[in-house]
């Protein structure tokens, strides 16, 4: 298992699972990407929701 940082986001990579949980550096839950390649779309969706004020 490893925790990696990308800007204000933290990812947890675990060899036993394909999904990738993501949080902000302040501990706000972002969501779970289906696989490491899907993290970009997850962050894009998260940022779009928060820039428009919806949740």
Secondary structure in CASP SS format (residue, H / E / C, confidence):
PFRMAT SS
TARGET T0000
AUTHOR 0000-0000-0000
METHOD secondary structure of the structure
MODEL  1
X C 1.00
X E 1.00
X E 1.00
X E 1.00
X E 1.00
X E 1.00
X C 1.00
X C 1.00
X E 1.00
X E 1.00
X E 1.00
X E 1.00
X E 1.00
X C 1.00
X C 1.00
X C 1.00
X C 1.00
X C 1.00
X C 1.00
X E 1.00
X E 1.00
X E 1.00
X E 1.00
X E 1.00
X C 1.00
X C 1.00
X C 1.00
X C 1.00
X E 1.00
X E 1.00
X E 1.00
X E 1.00
X E 1.00
X C 1.00
X C 1.00
X H 1.00
X H 1.00
X H 1.00
X H 1.00
X H 1.00
X H 1.00
X H 1.00
X H 1.00
X H 1.00
X H 1.00
X H 1.00
X H 1.00
X H 1.00
X H 1.00
X H 1.00
X H 1.00
X C 1.00
X C 1.00
X C 1.00
X C 1.00
END
